Amino acid sequence: ADAAVAAAIGAGAIGARMTGGGFGGCVIALVPAGRCGHVRDAVNERFTRQRWPSPFYMNAAPSGAARRIR
């Protein structure tokens, strides 16, 4: 996961971090829409270089902040 974080940030992610490390974990990265492909390519390249299995990706658009509903 640390390698995925480093690759994502190096490829233009605004931020990235590992979460859920006790069960293998995953990486959450905040990426500008126009950089998604570039960031994925960088992470894939890092995994290929290490001969690790290909990662799985899920896209998610950020939602608005929490607020009180009246």
N, C-alpha and C positions, 0 to 999 in steps of 0.2 A: 504494500500500500504506500509506503514511503516513496518508492520509485515512481508510482503513478502520480502522487502529489507533486514531486519534483518535475516530472515531465510535463504535467498540465500547466504548472506555473511558468515553466520555461517556455512553453508554447503560446502563452498569452492569456491563461486563465487569470481572472482578477484575484481569485483566492481558491484554495483547495485544502481539504483536510480529511483525515481518516476518521471513520466512525464505526462503532460496533466491532472493535478489534477482537473481542473475545470469541467471536464465531466466524473468524475469517475476515471480517470487516468489509467495508466498502469505502469508496472515496466520493466525497461530494465536492464538486467544483463549480464555481460561479464563472461562467464563460459568456462573453458577448456573443450574440447570435451569429455574427459573421465569422467568428473564430472557432466554432464547434468542430468543423472538419479538421482544421489544423491541429487542434488539441487532441482529438481522437487519434490522428495519424501519429503524433508524437508519443502518446501513451502506447499505442500498438507497436511502434518501432522499439520502444524500450522493452516491452514484454517479449517481442520476437528476439531481440538481442540476448536476453537472458534465458531464452527457450522456455518461457512460461506459457501456460495456456492463454488463449486470447481472452481479454476481459469482455464483460457484458455491459452494455450502455443503456441507460434510460434517460430520455429527455424529459425535463419538467420546466414549465414556465413559472417564475416566481409569482406568488399571489400578493394581494394587498396585506397590510399589517392587521393584526387583531384589533378589534374595537368593540365597544359596547353597543348592543342592539336594543333599541327602546321599544 
